[in-house]
Amino acid sequence: MSRTVMIVDDALFMRNILRNTLKAHGYTVAAEAASGIEAMKFLHDHRPDVITLDIILPDANGLDLLDEILQARPGTKVVICSAIGQEAIIRKAMERGAAGFIQKPFTPEKIIEAMESLGD
């Protein structure tokens, strides 16, 4: 089964790395968002199975956006992708419902490892 993914990151080069890696491994990138507002709009328009979510966005706190995403679409799996690797932030994200965490900078292998760990 091919999963659909939405990438939420304000940095174009990060979206490019994620998109290229995911597509090369058979994932369908349904949407890309550079802000929290775009993410919520695209969430309803595209209904992705998985979302990669940056914590720091120009208009939103990723942890608060995580709450909004899971409230709007409870079955969606959210993988936090962030340079903020503080243990407390990671733990808070997981407690709030994140399905995984990828530390920036990341390798293609780490991205795919995180995606495969989600199960079906």
SULURNOR-V265974 format. One line per field, one symbol per residue. burial: # if it has 9 or more other C-alpha atoms within 8 Angstrom, else .. A space follows every 10 residues. Layout:
burial: ???
This chain:
burial: ..######## ....#..##. ###...#### ######.### .##....### #####.#..# ###.###.## .....##### ##......## ..##.##### ###......# ##.#...#..
